[in-house]
Amino acid sequence: MKVDKWTGKEAVSLLSVLDTLNEAYQLDPELMQNLITTRFSCNKKIRDHETIQTHCFNDASIENPKAGFLGILNGIIGIDKNKSGPISANFDDNGKLIGFAFTNTENISAKLNGRKIKL
């Protein structure tokens, strides 16, 4: 989005966010891989935030949650009834980022339920 002057009333569509993320991926896949897969320890206030998504599995835990770029971005945009943000990073079977898409929240919910994580 280009504007002459910011007013604070601009609206950004989810499609434009998705398009920009995929454009950035096409321009610099390594940057986007690092940006999306790097997560940082965060405090419990961020973990418990209503819309910011954090990770509490793999190398993180409920006591040592981690947050990354996409969790913050989705937190800015908001969540749906399944507590998922609208933008997902897609990876191949080797963990390589291949682009971004709208979140399939039913699929995410099924995976979380399989891990016995309460929604």
C-alpha positions in Angstrom: 0.0 0.0 0.0 1.3 3.4 -0.9 -0.2 6.6 0.6 0.7 10.2 0.6 0.2 10.5 4.3 -0.9 8.0 6.9 -4.2 8.8 8.6 -4.6 5.7 10.8 -7.8 4.9 9.0 -6.2 2.8 6.2 -7.6 -0.7 5.7 -5.3 -3.5 4.5 -6.9 -6.6 3.1 -5.8 -10.1 4.1 -5.2 -10.9 0.5 -2.7 -8.0 0.2 -0.9 -9.2 3.3 -0.7 -12.7 1.8 0.4 -11.4 -1.6 3.2 -9.3 0.0 4.4 -12.3 2.1 4.5 -14.5 -1.0 6.2 -11.7 -3.0 8.9 -11.4 -0.3 9.3 -15.2 -0.4 9.9 -15.1 -4.1 12.4 -12.2 -3.8 14.4 -13.7 -0.9 13.4 -17.3 0.2 16.2 -17.6 2.7 15.2 -14.4 4.5 11.6 -15.5 4.8 12.7 -19.0 5.9 14.7 -17.5 8.7 12.1 -14.9 9.6 9.3 -17.5 9.9 11.2 -20.3 11.6 13.1 -18.2 14.2 11.2 -18.0 17.4 12.2 -16.2 20.6 11.4 -17.0 24.2 8.6 -14.8 25.5 6.9 -14.2 28.8 3.6 -15.7 29.9 1.8 -12.4 29.2 2.5 -12.9 25.5 1.8 -16.6 25.8 -1.6 -15.8 27.3 -2.4 -12.9 24.9 -5.9 -13.2 23.3 -4.7 -13.2 19.7 -0.9 -13.5 19.5 0.0 -17.1 18.7 3.0 -18.7 20.5 4.6 -22.1 20.5 4.6 -24.4 23.5 5.8 -27.6 21.8 9.1 -29.0 20.3 11.9 -26.9 21.9 9.3 -24.7 23.8 7.0 -25.5 26.6 4.1 -24.0 28.5 6.7 -22.7 30.9 9.0 -21.6 28.2 6.8 -20.4 25.3 8.2 -18.9 22.1 6.9 -16.4 19.6 7.8 -15.6 16.1 7.0 -13.2 13.3 3.9 -15.0 12.0 2.4 -15.4 15.5 2.8 -11.6 16.1 1.4 -10.8 12.6 -1.6 -13.1 13.1 -2.1 -11.5 16.5 -2.3 -8.1 14.9 -4.8 -9.3 12.3 -6.9 -11.4 14.8 -8.1 -14.9 15.3 -11.2 -16.9 14.3 -13.5 -19.2 16.3 -10.8 -21.9 16.3 -8.3 -19.4 17.8 -6.2 -19.5 14.6 -4.8 -16.6 12.7 -5.6 -16.2 9.0 -2.1 -16.6 7.5 -0.1 -19.8 7.5 3.4 -20.6 6.4 3.6 -23.7 4.2 6.5 -26.1 4.3 7.6 -29.0 2.2 8.3 -32.4 3.8 11.9 -31.3 4.6 10.8 -28.2 6.6 11.7 -25.8 3.8 9.3 -22.8 3.5 7.4 -22.9 0.2 5.1 -20.0 0.6 2.1 -18.6 2.5 -1.6 -19.3 2.3 -4.8 -18.7 4.2 -5.1 -20.9 7.2 -7.2 -24.1 7.1 -8.4 -23.7 10.6 -10.2 -27.1 10.7 -6.9 -28.8 9.8 -5.0 -26.8 12.5 -7.6 -27.7 15.1 -7.4 -31.4 14.3 -3.6 -31.3 14.7 -3.8 -29.5 18.0 -6.4 -31.9 19.3 -4.2 -34.7 18.2 -1.5 -33.2 20.5 -4.1 -33.0 23.2 -3.8 -29.2 23.3 -7.0 -27.6 24.5 -8.4 -24.9 22.2 
